[in-house]
Each structure stands twice: as structure tokens, then as C-alpha cells.
């Protein structure tokens, strides 16, 4: 039986956060038909970016021997071109998770258009006279991370998705269970989030599965 995946935002998407910071996320696969709003972005805070494709399976999976290096090369080359710093990256086959920092809204928008267009065109072979259809599922998801706690959770979440990309959903869920148990234990001890950040770099290796 396939394990049910945990949702990152179950862990820290609180009412208090929404009241204090307003909208921090935009897009995703469930936004079709919603009224259009400006995408919240920040040049001073990190951003979680998710690109998902319902067609990226089989020979079109981002994880095939042929596609994996192509996808990563496109992302990193366009990141350099448009001033996007990639802090973390996970390829999960049909979707990509990135923690990024951006230089400006126009440059990020150019990065997003360039990356999604080039990946879809390269993997599907689509060109003028040879259409493939819609490749990406919904709008790209972005979320501005407004706290150290969100950064810490995203670090663990992307690490878990890297594990899934190399193994299975079960391995991913086991890692997340250990990760969140460790975070909860540290919070009960009264550790500050700054201490989390320092200690996490050492402790995270013990959470490998």
C-alpha cells in the first residue's frame, strides 16, 4: 500500500502567520479558476518554489537517466542568468522543489518563464508544427518564508524529497517523522531557533534513512 505523503504546510501554516504577514503563497495545482492575484515575492527572504507536471512520468519523468541532468542544467544555467540563487534543490520525478533567493520580481518572472518553457520543450520535443499540449500542472507554486521555523521545516522537507527521489515515499515519510520528532524535542527543551539552525547542521546526518 502506498504511503500517504505529509504536507509541508501542515506543520507551520498557522492562522497567526497569515494574520501577521498576509498572503505568502501563490499558485499550485489547486488554484485553477481562482481569481488572479499578484504573486507575493521578496528579495530579502527565501522562497519555496514548486514546479509540478502531471505528464512527467515514464520517459518524461524528471528522474530518468537522460532527463535528470538536463533538467538540473537548465535550472542552474537560467538561475545564473537571472540572478536567482538556489539554496536547495530536490527532483522528485514529477515535481521539483527549490529553495531560492531572488534579485528582483522581473528577473524572477523571466527565470520562471524561461525554465518552464525550456524544460517542457526539451523533454517533449515540442516545436512549431509539433505541439504537445499543456505540460505543467497549474501555476508554479511559490511561498515566501517569513520565519526561521519555516526555513527549518523546508530544509527538512526538501531533504525528505531528495530521499524520495533516490528511493521511495516510505523512506521519505520515515525521514519526516524523525525530523519533526527531533524539532519538537528541541522546542520542548526551550532551544531558540538560532540554536536550531546551528545544531541542525550537525544533527541532520543522524536522521538519514
ABEGO torsion letter per residue (X at the ends): XBBBBBBAAAAABBAAAAAAAEBABBEEAAABGBBBBBBBBBAABBBBBBBBBAABBEAABAABAAAAAAAAAAAAAAAAAAGBBBABBBBAGABBBBBBBBABAAAAAAAAAAAAAAAAAAAAGBBBGBBAEBABBEBBBBBBBABAAAAAAAAAAAAAAAAAAABBAAAAAAAAAAAAAAAAAAAAAGBBAAAAAAAAAAAAAAABX
